[in-house]
Amino acid sequence: MIKKRNKVFAITVVVLLLISYFNFAYTPSPDVQGFPVPREAKLVKTTVGEGYITEKYKWFIASEAGSIPPWYEISIWLRGWRKGETMGADQVYIKNAKEVSLTTFDNEFYLNK
């Protein structure tokens, strides 16, 4: 009986930790449709033009070859964004009628609206 309680307790703790991580490790982008951005990523530059907004972030985990880590993809998915077209290091995400392009390079990524 005690072993069963310990298993239930351990599973509950793990689930609560995962929920906390996915809720608090990401923050909405200030300018690009509220797209989730890792808290560790540092906004370097925002460019606003006619009909577009681009945000450049420094993030040591981003990679041109490997794109973004799976836990970031899960967080994006949990917030309602679905993958669209992929071209090289450029991935389009769609939510309702909004589209955001996520382009990754080594140690940085760009969000485009």
N, CA, C and O atoms as a GROMACS GRO file, in nm:
protein
  452
    1MET      N    1   0.082  -0.120   0.000
    1MET     CA    2   0.000   0.000   0.000
    1MET      C    3   0.086   0.126   0.000
    1MET      O    4   0.055   0.222  -0.070
    2ILE      N    5   0.194   0.125   0.078
    2ILE     CA    6   0.282   0.242   0.085
    2ILE      C    7   0.354   0.263  -0.048
    2ILE      O    8   0.374   0.376  -0.091
    3LYS      N    9   0.394   0.152  -0.114
    3LYS     CA   10   0.462   0.164  -0.243
    3LYS      C   11   0.370   0.227  -0.347
    3LYS      O   12   0.413   0.308  -0.429
    4LYS      N   13   0.243   0.188  -0.343
    4LYS     CA   14   0.147   0.245  -0.437
    4LYS      C   15   0.129   0.395  -0.413
    4LYS      O   16   0.121   0.471  -0.509
    5ARG      N   17   0.123   0.437  -0.287
    5ARG     CA   18   0.113   0.580  -0.255
    5ARG      C   19   0.236   0.656  -0.302
    5ARG      O   20   0.225   0.767  -0.355
    6ASN      N   21   0.352   0.596  -0.283
    6ASN     CA   22   0.476   0.660  -0.326
    6ASN      C   23   0.479   0.679  -0.478
    6ASN      O   24   0.523   0.783  -0.527
    7LYS      N   25   0.432   0.579  -0.552
    7LYS     CA   26   0.426   0.589  -0.698
    7LYS      C   27   0.330   0.701  -0.741
    7LYS      O   28   0.362   0.782  -0.828
    8VAL      N   29   0.213   0.704  -0.680
    8VAL     CA   30   0.113   0.806  -0.712
    8VAL      C   31   0.169   0.944  -0.679
    8VAL      O   32   0.153   1.039  -0.756
    9PHE      N   33   0.233   0.955  -0.564
    9PHE     CA   34   0.293   1.083  -0.523
    9PHE      C   35   0.401   1.126  -0.622
    9PHE      O   36   0.405   1.242  -0.662
   10ALA      N   37   0.488   1.034  -0.662
   10ALA     CA   38   0.596   1.065  -0.755
   10ALA      C   39   0.540   1.109  -0.891
   10ALA      O   40   0.588   1.206  -0.950
   11ILE      N   41   0.441   1.038  -0.940
   11ILE     CA   42   0.379   1.074  -1.068
   11ILE      C   43   0.313   1.211  -1.059
   11ILE      O   44   0.324   1.291  -1.151
   12THR      N   45   0.245   1.238  -0.949
   12THR     CA   46   0.180   1.368  -0.929
   12THR      C   47   0.283   1.481  -0.928
   12THR      O   48   0.261   1.586  -0.989
   13VAL      N   49   0.394   1.460  -0.860
   13VAL     CA   50   0.500   1.562  -0.855
   13VAL      C   51   0.558   1.587  -0.994
   13VAL      O   52   0.578   1.702  -1.032
   14VAL      N   53   0.584   1.481  -1.069
   14VAL     CA   54   0.639   1.497  -1.204
   14VAL      C   55   0.542   1.572  -1.293
   14VAL      O   56   0.583   1.662  -1.367
   15VAL      N   57   0.415   1.537  -1.288
   15VAL     CA   58   0.314   1.606  -1.370
   15VAL      C   59   0.306   1.753  -1.333
   15VAL      O   60   0.299   1.838  -1.422
   16LEU      N   61   0.306   1.784  -1.205
   16LEU     CA   62   0.300   1.924  -1.162
   16LEU      C   63   0.424   2.002  -1.206
   16LEU      O   64   0.415   2.118  -1.245
   17LEU      N   65   0.539   1.938  -1.200
   17LEU     CA   66   0.662   2.004  -1.247
   17LEU      C   67   0.657   2.031  -1.397
   17LEU      O   68   0.697   2.139  -1.442
   18LEU      N   69   0.608   1.935  -1.475
   18LEU     CA   70   0.597   1.957  -1.620
   18LEU      C   71   0.498   2.068  -1.653
   18LEU      O   72   0.525   2.151  -1.739
   19ILE      N   73   0.384   2.068  -1.585
   19ILE     CA   74   0.286   2.175  -1.608
   19ILE      C   75   0.346   2.310  -1.572
   19ILE      O   76   0.329   2.407  -1.646
   20SER      N   77   0.415   2.317  -1.461
   20SER     CA   78   0.479   2.442  -1.420
   20SER      C   79   0.582   2.487  -1.522
   20SER      O   80   0.589   2.606  -1.556
   21TYR      N   81   0.662   2.394  -1.571
   21TYR     CA   82   0.763   2.428  -1.670
   21TYR      C   83   0.699   2.489  -1.795
   21TYR      O   84   0.739   2.597  -1.839
   22PHE      N   85   0.600   2.420  -1.851
   22PHE     CA   86   0.540   2.469  -1.975
   22PHE      C   87   0.460   2.597  -1.956
   22PHE      O   88   0.440   2.671  -2.052
   23ASN      N   89   0.415   2.625  -1.834
   23ASN     CA   90   0.344   2.750  -1.809
   23ASN      C   91   0.436   2.867  -1.781
   23ASN      O   92   0.405   2.980  -1.820
   24PHE      N   93   0.547   2.844  -1.716
   24PHE     CA   94   0.631   2.954  -1.669
   24PHE      C   95   0.763   2.972  -1.742
   24PHE      O   96   0.828   3.075  -1.726
   25ALA      N   97   0.806   2.875  -1.822
   25ALA     CA   98   0.934   2.885  -1.891
   25ALA      C   99   0.925   2.966  -2.020
   25ALA      O  100   1.027   2.999  -2.080
   26TYR      N  101   0.804   2.998  -2.062
   26TYR     CA  102   0.783   3.072  -2.187
   26TYR      C  103   0.693   3.192  -2.161
   26TYR      O  104   0.602   3.187  -2.079
   27THR      N  105   0.721   3.299  -2.233
   27THR     CA  106   0.644   3.421  -2.220
   27THR      C  107   0.598   3.464  -2.360
   27THR      O  108   0.668   3.436  -2.458
   28PRO      N  109   0.484   3.530  -2.373
   28PRO     CA  110   0.439   3.572  -2.506
   28PRO      C  111   0.527   3.683  -2.563
   28PRO      O  112   0.574   3.771  -2.491
   29SER      N  113   0.549   3.677  -2.692
   29SER     CA  114   0.624   3.780  -2.762
   29SER      C  115   0.550   3.913  -2.751
   29SER      O  116   0.427   3.916  -2.766
   30PRO      N  117   0.620   4.023  -2.726
   30PRO     CA  118   0.551   4.152  -2.711
   30PRO      C  119   0.490   4.205  -2.842
   30PRO      O  120   0.388   4.274  -2.838
   31ASP      N  121   0.549   4.172  -2.955
   31ASP     CA  122   0.503   4.231  -3.081
   31ASP      C  123   0.454   4.131  -3.185
   31ASP      O  124   0.379   4.168  -3.276
   32VAL      N  125   0.494   4.005  -3.174
   32VAL     CA  126   0.464   3.909  -3.280
   32VAL      C  127   0.354   3.812  -3.235
   32VAL      O  128   0.382   3.698  -3.198
   33GLN      N  129   0.232   3.857  -3.240
   33GLN     CA  130   0.112   3.776  -3.220
   33GLN      C  131   0.106   3.700  -3.088
   33GLN      O  132   0.030   3.604  -3.077
   34GLY      N  133   0.183   3.738  -2.988
   34GLY     CA  134   0.183   3.666  -2.861
   34GLY      C  135   0.247   3.529  -2.870
   34GLY      O  136   0.220   3.443  -2.785
   35PHE      N  137   0.331   3.506  -2.970
   35PHE     CA  138   0.398   3.378  -2.989
   35PHE      C  139   0.487   3.348  -2.868
   35PHE      O  140   0.555   3.438  -2.820
   36PRO      N  141   0.487   3.223  -2.818
   36PRO     CA  142   0.568   3.192  -2.699
   36PRO      C  143   0.718   3.202  -2.726
   36PRO      O  144   0.767   3.154  -2.827
   37VAL      N  145   0.789   3.264  -2.633
   37VAL     CA  146   0.934   3.283  -2.643
   37VAL      C  147   0.996   3.233  -2.513
   37VAL      O  148   0.944   3.264  -2.405
   38PRO      N  149   1.105   3.157  -2.519
   38PRO     CA  150   1.170   3.112  -2.396
   38PRO      C  151   1.215   3.230  -2.310
   38PRO      O  152   1.264   3.330  -2.363
   39ARG      N  153   1.198   3.219  -2.181
   39ARG     CA  154   1.240   3.327  -2.090
   39ARG      C  155   1.390   3.351  -2.096
   39ARG      O  156   1.435   3.463  -2.071
   40GLU      N  157   1.470   3.248  -2.129
   40GLU     CA  158   1.615   3.265  -2.137
   40GLU      C  159   1.658   3.342  -2.261
   40GLU      O  160   1.768   3.397  -2.265
   41ALA      N  161   1.572   3.347  -2.362
   41ALA     CA  162   1.605   3.419  -2.485
   41ALA      C  163   1.602   3.569  -2.461
   41ALA      O  164   1.511   3.621  -2.396
   42LYS      N  165   1.701   3.636  -2.512
   42LYS     CA  166   1.712   3.782  -2.494
   42LYS      C  167   1.676   3.852  -2.624
   42LYS      O  168   1.735   3.827  -2.729
   43LEU      N  169   1.578   3.942  -2.615
   43LEU     CA  170   1.539   4.022  -2.731
   43LEU      C  171   1.651   4.120  -2.762
   43LEU      O  172   1.688   4.202  -2.678
   44VAL      N  173   1.705   4.110  -2.883
   44VAL     CA  174   1.818   4.194  -2.923
   44VAL      C  175   1.771   4.313  -3.006
   44VAL      O  176   1.818   4.426  -2.988
   45LYS      N  177   1.677   4.287  -3.097
   45LYS     CA  178   1.637   4.392  -3.190
   45LYS      C  179   1.496   4.366  -3.240
   45LYS      O  180   1.458   4.252  -3.266
   46THR      N  181   1.419   4.472  -3.254
   46THR     CA  182   1.287   4.466  -3.315
   46THR      C  183   1.287   4.558  -3.436
   46THR      O  184   1.322   4.676  -3.425
   47THR      N  185   1.248   4.505  -3.550
   47THR     CA  186   1.241   4.583  -3.672
   47THR      C  187   1.095   4.590  -3.716
   47THR      O  188   1.029   4.487  -3.733
   48VAL      N  189   1.046   4.711  -3.735
   48VAL     CA  190   0.908   4.731  -3.777
   48VAL      C  191   0.911   4.797  -3.914
   48VAL      O  192   0.974   4.901  -3.934
   49GLY      N  193   0.844   4.735  -4.007
   49GLY     CA  194   0.835   4.790  -4.142
   49GLY      C  195   0.691   4.795  -4.186
   49GLY      O  196   0.600   4.769  -4.107
   50GLU      N  197   0.671   4.827  -4.309
   50GLU     CA  198   0.535   4.835  -4.362
   50GLU      C  199   0.479   4.694  -4.382
   50GLU      O  200   0.515   4.626  -4.477
   51GLY      N  201   0.393   4.652  -4.292
   51GLY     CA  202   0.329   4.522  -4.303
   51GLY      C  203   0.405   4.408  -4.238
   51GLY      O  204   0.364   4.293  -4.252
   52TYR      N  205   0.514   4.434  -4.168
   52TYR     CA  206   0.585   4.325  -4.102
   52TYR      C  207   0.652   4.373  -3.973
   52TYR      O  208   0.681   4.491  -3.955
   53ILE      N  209   0.675   4.277  -3.885
   53ILE     CA  210   0.751   4.300  -3.761
   53ILE      C  211   0.847   4.182  -3.747
   53ILE      O  212   0.806   4.067  -3.763
   54THR      N  213   0.972   4.210  -3.718
   54THR     CA  214   1.072   4.106  -3.696
   54THR      C  215   1.138   4.127  -3.560
   54THR      O  216   1.181   4.238  -3.528
   55GLU      N  217   1.146   4.021  -3.482
   55GLU     CA  218   1.217   4.026  -3.355
   55GLU      C  219   1.336   3.931  -3.362
   55GLU      O  220   1.322   3.816  -3.404
   56LYS      N  221   1.452   3.979  -3.320
   56LYS     CA  222   1.573   3.897  -3.317
   56LYS      C  223   1.603   3.864  -3.171
   56LYS      O  224   1.609   3.953  -3.086
   57TYR      N  225   1.621   3.736  -3.143
   57TYR     CA  226   1.652   3.689  -3.008
   57TYR      C  227   1.784   3.615  -3.006
   57TYR      O  228   1.817   3.542  -3.100
   58LYS      N  229   1.860   3.633  -2.900
   58LYS     CA  230   1.979   3.552  -2.873
   58LYS      C  231   1.936   3.441  -2.778
   58LYS      O  232   1.876   3.467  -2.674
   59TRP      N  233   1.966   3.317  -2.816
   59TRP     CA  234   1.932   3.202  -2.733
   59TRP      C  235   2.033   3.094  -2.760
   59TRP      O  236   2.043   3.045  -2.872
   60PHE      N  237   2.109   3.056  -2.660
   60PHE     CA  238   2.221   2.964  -2.677
   60PHE      C  239   2.179   2.825  -2.724
   60PHE      O  240   2.265   2.749  -2.769
   61ILE      N  241   2.053   2.789  -2.713
   61ILE     CA  242   2.007   2.655  -2.752
   61ILE      C  243   1.967   2.648  -2.899
   61ILE      O  244   1.965   2.540  -2.957
   62ALA      N  245   1.935   2.761  -2.959
   62ALA     CA  246   1.892   2.762  -3.099
   62ALA      C  247   2.006   2.716  -3.190
   62ALA      O  248   2.123   2.744  -3.165
   63SER      N  249   1.969   2.645  -3.296
   63SER     CA  250   2.069   2.592  -3.388
   63SER      C  251   2.011   2.591  -3.528
   63SER      O  252   1.895   2.558  -3.548
   64GLU      N  253   2.093   2.626  -3.625
   64GLU     CA  254   2.047   2.625  -3.764
   64GLU      C  255   2.022   2.482  -3.810
   64GLU      O  256   1.923   2.456  -3.880
   65ALA      N  257   2.109   2.391  -3.774
   65ALA     CA  258   2.095   2.251  -3.817
   65ALA      C  259   1.986   2.178  -3.739
   65ALA      O  260   1.907   2.103  -3.797
   66GLY      N  261   1.980   2.201  -3.607
   66GLY     CA  262   1.885   2.128  -3.524
   66GLY      C  263   1.758   2.205  -3.494
   66GLY      O  264   1.668   2.152  -3.429
   67SER      N  265   1.748   2.327  -3.541
   67SER     CA  266   1.632   2.413  -3.519
   67SER      C  267   1.610   2.439  -3.370
   67SER      O  268   1.701   2.486  -3.302
   68ILE      N  269   1.490   2.410  -3.320
   68ILE     CA  270   1.459   2.435  -3.179
   68ILE      C  271   1.442   2.301  -3.108
   68ILE      O  272   1.411   2.200  -3.172
   69PRO      N  273   1.462   2.298  -2.977
   69PRO     CA  274   1.447   2.172  -2.904
   69PRO      C  275   1.302   2.126  -2.897
   69PRO      O  276   1.210   2.206  -2.911
   70PRO      N  277   1.282   1.996  -2.877
   70PRO     CA  278   1.146   1.942  -2.875
   70PRO      C  279   1.057   2.002  -2.766
   70PRO      O  280   0.937   2.016  -2.787
   71TRP      N  281   1.114   2.039  -2.651
   71TRP     CA  282   1.030   2.095  -2.545
   71TRP      C  283   0.977   2.233  -2.584
   71TRP      O  284   0.869   2.273  -2.539
   72TYR      N  285   1.051   2.307  -2.668
   72TYR     CA  286   1.001   2.435  -2.717
   72TYR      C  287   0.888   2.409  -2.818
   72TYR      O  288   0.788   2.481  -2.818
   73GLU      N  289   0.904   2.309  -2.902
   73GLU     CA  290   0.798   2.274  -2.997
   73GLU      C  291   0.670   2.233  -2.924
   73GLU      O  292   0.560   2.269  -2.966
   74ILE      N  293   0.685   2.159  -2.815
   74ILE     CA  294   0.568   2.118  -2.735
   74ILE      C  295   0.500   2.240  -2.677
   74ILE      O  296   0.377   2.249  -2.678
   75SER      N  297   0.577   2.333  -2.625
   75SER     CA  298   0.520   2.454  -2.567
   75SER      C  299   0.444   2.536  -2.672
   75SER      O  300   0.337   2.589  -2.644
   76ILE      N  301   0.500   2.546  -2.791
   76ILE     CA  302   0.433   2.616  -2.901
   76ILE      C  303   0.301   2.547  -2.933
   76ILE      O  304   0.198   2.613  -2.950
   77TRP      N  305   0.305   2.415  -2.942
   77TRP     CA  306   0.185   2.337  -2.973
   77TRP      C  307   0.080   2.353  -2.864
   77TRP      O  308  -0.039   2.368  -2.893
   78LEU      N  309   0.123   2.348  -2.736
   78LEU     CA  310   0.027   2.362  -2.625
   78LEU      C  311  -0.043   2.497  -2.625
   78LEU      O  312  -0.153   2.509  -2.571
   79ARG      N  313   0.018   2.599  -2.683
   79ARG     CA  314  -0.043   2.732  -2.688
   79ARG      C  315  -0.126   2.752  -2.815
   79ARG      O  316  -0.168   2.864  -2.845
   80GLY      N  317  -0.150   2.644  -2.888
   80GLY     CA  318  -0.243   2.649  -3.001
   80GLY      C  319  -0.182   2.674  -3.137
   80GLY      O  320  -0.255   2.682  -3.236
   81TRP      N  321  -0.050   2.686  -3.147
   81TRP     CA  322   0.015   2.709  -3.275
   81TRP      C  323   0.043   2.575  -3.342
   81TRP      O  324   0.090   2.482  -3.277
   82ARG      N  325   0.014   2.565  -3.471
   82ARG     CA  326   0.037   2.442  -3.547
   82ARG      C  327   0.137   2.469  -3.658
   82ARG      O  328   0.142   2.577  -3.715
   83LYS      N  329   0.218   2.367  -3.687
   83LYS     CA  330   0.320   2.380  -3.790
   83LYS      C  331   0.257   2.397  -3.927
   83LYS      O  332   0.159   2.331  -3.961
   84GLY      N  333   0.317   2.486  -4.003
   84GLY     CA  334   0.277   2.505  -4.141
   84GLY      C  335   0.391   2.464  -4.231
   84GLY      O  336   0.451   2.358  -4.213
   85GLU      N  337   0.421   2.547  -4.327
   85GLU     CA  338   0.525   2.520  -4.427
   85GLU      C  339   0.665   2.532  -4.366
   85GLU      O  340   0.691   2.619  -4.283
   86THR      N  341   0.756   2.444  -4.409
   86THR     CA  342   0.895   2.447  -4.365
   86THR      C  343   0.985   2.466  -4.486
   86THR      O  344   0.970   2.397  -4.588
   87MET      N  345   1.079   2.561  -4.475
   87MET     CA  346   1.178   2.583  -4.581
   87MET      C  347   1.314   2.605  -4.516
   87MET      O  348   1.342   2.714  -4.467
   88GLY      N  349   1.396   2.502  -4.514
   88GLY     CA  350   1.528   2.513  -4.453
   88GLY      C  351   1.518   2.542  -4.305
   88GLY      O  352   1.457   2.465  -4.230
   89ALA      N  353   1.577   2.653  -4.261
   89ALA     CA  354   1.576   2.691  -4.120
   89ALA      C  355   1.452   2.773  -4.085
   89ALA      O  356   1.440   2.821  -3.972
   90ASP      N  357   1.360   2.789  -4.179
   90ASP     CA  358   1.240   2.871  -4.159
   90ASP      C  359   1.119   2.781  -4.140
   90ASP      O  360   1.087   2.699  -4.226
   91GLN      N  361   1.050   2.797  -4.025
   91GLN     CA  362   0.931   2.719  -3.994
   91GLN      C  363   0.815   2.815  -3.972
   91GLN      O  364   0.826   2.909  -3.892
   92VAL      N  365   0.704   2.792  -4.040
   92VAL     CA  366   0.585   2.875  -4.024
   92VAL      C  367   0.492   2.806  -3.925
   92VAL      O  368   0.470   2.686  -3.932
   93TYR      N  369   0.437   2.885  -3.833
   93TYR     CA  370   0.337   2.838  -3.738
   93TYR      C  371   0.209   2.917  -3.759
   93TYR      O  372   0.212   3.037  -3.786
   94ILE      N  373   0.095   2.846  -3.746
   94ILE     CA  374  -0.035   2.906  -3.774
   94ILE      C  375  -0.126   2.887  -3.652
   94ILE      O  376  -0.133   2.779  -3.593
   95LYS      N  377  -0.197   2.996  -3.617
   95LYS     CA  378  -0.299   2.990  -3.512
   95LYS      C  379  -0.413   3.080  -3.555
   95LYS      O  380  -0.394   3.200  -3.576
   96ASN      N  381  -0.531   3.022  -3.567
   96ASN     CA  382  -0.647   3.093  -3.621
   96ASN      C  383  -0.608   3.147  -3.759
   96ASN      O  384  -0.569   3.069  -3.846
   97ALA      N  385  -0.616   3.275  -3.781
   97ALA     CA  386  -0.578   3.331  -3.911
   97ALA      C  387  -0.440   3.397  -3.906
   97ALA      O  388  -0.401   3.466  -4.000
   98LYS      N  389  -0.366   3.375  -3.797
   98LYS     CA  390  -0.235   3.439  -3.781
   98LYS      C  391  -0.124   3.345  -3.823
   98LYS      O  392  -0.131   3.224  -3.802
   99GLU      N  393  -0.020   3.401  -3.883
   99GLU     CA  394   0.098   3.325  -3.921
   99GLU      C  395   0.222   3.391  -3.863
   99GLU      O  396   0.237   3.513  -3.869
  100VAL      N  397   0.310   3.308  -3.808
  100VAL     CA  398   0.438   3.355  -3.756
  100VAL      C  399   0.546   3.266  -3.814
  100VAL      O  400   0.533   3.144  -3.817
  101SER      N  401   0.653   3.328  -3.859
  101SER     CA  402   0.766   3.254  -3.912
  101SER      C  403   0.878   3.254  -3.808
  101SER      O  404   0.916   3.359  -3.757
  102LEU      N  405   0.930   3.136  -3.776
  102LEU     CA  406   1.040   3.119  -3.682
  102LEU      C  407   1.161   3.071  -3.761
  102LEU      O  408   1.160   2.961  -3.817
  103THR      N  409   1.265   3.153  -3.766
  103THR     CA  410   1.387   3.120  -3.839
  103THR      C  411   1.500   3.106  -3.739
  103THR      O  412   1.525   3.196  -3.660
  104THR      N  413   1.569   2.991  -3.744
  104THR     CA  414   1.676   2.966  -3.647
  104THR      C  415   1.813   2.969  -3.713
  104THR      O  416   1.831   2.925  -3.827
  105PHE      N  417   1.907   3.022  -3.639
  105PHE     CA  418   2.048   3.019  -3.674
  105PHE      C  419   2.122   2.974  -3.548
  105PHE      O  420   2.060   2.957  -3.443
  106ASP      N  421   2.252   2.957  -3.557
  106ASP     CA  422   2.327   2.917  -3.439
  106ASP      C  423   2.322   3.028  -3.333
  106ASP      O  424   2.365   3.140  -3.359
  107ASN      N  425   2.270   2.996  -3.217
  107ASN     CA  426   2.260   3.084  -3.100
  107ASN      C  427   2.167   3.203  -3.117
  107ASN      O  428   2.174   3.297  -3.038
  108GLU      N  429   2.079   3.201  -3.216
  108GLU     CA  430   1.981   3.308  -3.232
  108GLU      C  431   1.863   3.259  -3.315
  108GLU      O  432   1.874   3.163  -3.391
  109PHE      N  433   1.751   3.329  -3.298
  109PHE     CA  434   1.635   3.301  -3.383
  109PHE      C  435   1.558   3.429  -3.408
  109PHE      O  436   1.570   3.527  -3.334
  110TYR      N  437   1.478   3.427  -3.513
  110TYR     CA  438   1.400   3.543  -3.554
  110TYR      C  439   1.254   3.504  -3.558
  110TYR      O  440   1.219   3.394  -3.603
  111LEU      N  441   1.167   3.593  -3.511
  111LEU     CA  442   1.022   3.578  -3.524
  111LEU      C  443   0.976   3.685  -3.622
  111LEU      O  444   1.010   3.803  -3.607
  112ASN      N  445   0.898   3.645  -3.721
  112ASN     CA  446   0.847   3.738  -3.823
  112ASN      C  447   0.697   3.728  -3.831
  112ASN      O  448   0.640   3.619  -3.832
  113LYS      N  449   0.633   3.845  -3.836
  113LYS     CA  450   0.486   3.852  -3.851
  113LYS      C  451   0.457   3.916  -3.984
  113LYS      O  452   0.341   3.933  -4.020
   0.00000   0.00000   0.00000
